[in-house]
């Protein structure tokens, strides 16, 4: 009976050993971001700054999503296998 309880205990502890440090890192990064932004005593950002920041974020998302779409397309259509030296075979 003790073996069964122990075998169920170990996977839960393994998950906790991964999840807890990640939660600590997340909490520390949120605290650090709040501390840095709350302590900033600089001049307020003009509207053009917010527009430039929004366009930069949008452009970064478009580039990232586009590149990931190309990776998935390449893998799905067999272009990755050609690069590994495999010859023959038909593409669907």
C-alpha positions as CSV (number, residue, x, y, z in Angstrom):
1,X,0.0,0.0,0.0
2,X,2.8,2.4,0.8
3,X,4.3,1.8,-2.7
4,X,1.1,2.9,-4.4
5,X,0.8,6.1,-2.3
6,X,4.5,6.8,-3.0
7,X,4.2,6.4,-6.7
8,X,1.4,8.9,-6.8
9,X,3.3,11.3,-4.6
10,X,6.5,11.6,-6.8
11,X,4.9,12.9,-10.0
12,X,3.1,15.6,-8.0
13,X,6.4,16.6,-6.4
14,X,8.1,16.7,-9.8
15,X,5.4,19.0,-11.1
16,X,5.7,21.2,-8.0
17,X,9.5,21.3,-8.4
18,X,9.0,22.9,-11.8
19,X,5.9,25.0,-11.3
20,X,6.9,26.7,-8.0
21,X,10.2,28.2,-9.2
22,X,8.5,29.4,-12.3
23,X,5.8,31.1,-10.3
24,X,8.5,32.7,-8.1
25,X,10.2,34.0,-11.2
26,X,6.9,35.4,-12.6
27,X,6.2,37.1,-9.3
28,X,9.7,38.6,-9.1
29,X,9.5,39.9,-12.7
30,X,6.1,41.5,-12.1
31,X,7.3,43.1,-8.9
32,X,10.5,44.4,-10.7
33,X,8.4,45.8,-13.6
34,X,6.1,47.6,-11.2
35,X,9.0,48.9,-9.2
36,X,10.8,50.2,-12.3
37,X,7.7,51.8,-13.8
38,X,6.4,53.3,-10.6
39,X,9.8,54.9,-9.7
40,X,10.2,56.5,-13.1
41,X,10.0,60.3,-12.6
42,X,10.6,61.3,-16.2
43,X,8.5,63.5,-18.4
44,X,5.2,62.0,-19.6
45,X,5.3,60.3,-23.1
46,X,3.6,62.3,-25.8
47,X,0.8,60.8,-28.0
48,X,3.3,60.2,-30.8
49,X,5.4,58.1,-28.5
50,X,2.4,55.8,-27.8
51,X,1.6,55.6,-31.5
52,X,5.2,54.6,-32.3
53,X,5.2,52.0,-29.5
54,X,1.9,50.5,-30.7
55,X,3.2,50.4,-34.3
56,X,6.4,48.7,-33.1
57,X,4.5,46.1,-31.2
58,X,2.2,45.5,-34.1
59,X,5.1,45.2,-36.5
60,X,6.9,42.7,-34.2
61,X,3.8,40.6,-33.9
62,X,3.3,40.5,-37.7
63,X,6.9,39.5,-38.3
64,X,6.8,36.8,-35.6
65,X,3.5,35.4,-36.7
66,X,4.5,35.5,-40.3
67,X,7.8,33.6,-39.6
68,X,6.0,31.0,-37.5
69,X,3.5,30.5,-40.3
70,X,6.4,30.0,-42.7
71,X,7.9,27.4,-40.4
72,X,4.7,25.5,-40.2
73,X,4.1,25.7,-43.9
74,X,7.6,24.5,-44.6
75,X,7.3,21.5,-42.3
76,X,3.8,20.6,-43.5
77,X,4.8,20.6,-47.2
78,X,8.0,18.6,-46.7
79,X,10.6,21.3,-47.3
80,X,12.4,20.4,-44.1
81,X,13.1,16.8,-45.1
82,X,14.8,18.0,-48.3
83,X,17.4,19.8,-46.2
84,X,18.3,16.6,-44.3
85,X,19.5,14.8,-47.4
86,X,16.5,12.6,-47.9
87,X,15.9,11.8,-51.5
88,X,12.9,10.5,-53.3
89,X,9.4,10.3,-51.9
90,X,6.4,12.2,-53.1
91,X,4.9,15.3,-51.6
92,X,1.2,15.3,-50.9
